Amino acid sequence: MRDQLEKRLSELKKEFEEGQKMLSELESRRENLRQSLLRISGAIQVLEEELAKEAQQPEPPIQG
């Protein structure tokens, strides 16, 4: 009986460690994704601002 309990305890500890490792990897991926989304959001904002500036400028006269 003791051997079975020790074996199960060992299995559970291994499973727990694997779960912690997986959680750590997911948290790292989440942070990387969050940083990417922040960069994309910043780029979108810059482009929208540039387009808004361009829309406010008068068009040059057409020569022809």
C-alpha positions as CSV (number, residue, x, y, z in Angstrom):
1,M,0.0,0.0,0.0
2,R,2.8,2.4,0.9
3,D,4.5,1.8,-2.4
4,Q,1.3,2.7,-4.3
5,L,0.9,5.9,-2.3
6,E,4.5,6.9,-2.9
7,K,4.2,6.2,-6.6
8,R,1.0,8.2,-6.8
9,L,2.6,11.1,-4.9
10,S,5.5,11.0,-7.3
11,E,3.2,11.1,-10.3
12,L,1.2,14.0,-8.9
13,K,4.3,16.0,-8.1
14,K,5.5,15.5,-11.7
15,E,2.2,16.4,-13.1
16,F,2.1,19.5,-10.8
17,E,5.6,20.6,-12.0
18,E,4.6,20.1,-15.6
19,G,1.4,22.2,-15.0
20,Q,3.5,25.0,-13.4
21,K,5.9,25.0,-16.4
22,M,3.0,25.1,-18.8
23,L,1.4,28.0,-16.9
24,S,4.6,29.9,-16.9
25,E,5.0,29.4,-20.7
26,L,1.4,30.6,-21.2
27,E,1.9,33.7,-19.1
28,S,5.1,34.5,-21.1
29,R,3.2,34.1,-24.3
30,R,0.4,36.3,-23.0
31,E,2.8,39.0,-22.1
32,N,4.5,38.8,-25.5
33,L,1.1,39.1,-27.2
34,R,0.1,42.0,-25.0
35,Q,3.3,43.8,-26.0
36,S,2.6,43.1,-29.6
37,L,-1.0,44.4,-29.3
38,L,0.3,47.6,-27.7
39,R,2.8,48.2,-30.5
40,I,0.1,47.6,-33.1
41,S,-2.3,49.9,-31.3
42,G,0.4,52.6,-31.2
43,A,1.0,52.2,-34.9
44,I,-2.7,52.4,-35.7
45,Q,-3.0,55.6,-33.6
46,V,0.0,57.2,-35.5
47,L,-1.4,56.3,-38.9
48,E,-4.9,57.6,-38.0
49,E,-3.4,60.9,-36.8
50,E,-1.4,61.3,-40.0
51,L,-4.5,60.6,-42.1
52,A,-6.4,63.1,-40.1
53,K,-3.7,65.8,-40.6
54,E,-3.7,65.0,-44.3
55,A,-7.5,65.3,-44.5
56,Q,-7.3,68.8,-42.9
57,Q,-4.8,70.2,-45.4
58,P,-6.2,71.9,-48.5
59,E,-5.7,70.0,-51.7
60,P,-3.2,71.7,-54.1
61,P,-4.8,73.2,-57.2
62,I,-5.0,70.9,-60.3
63,Q,-2.8,72.1,-63.0
64,G,-3.6,71.1,-66.5
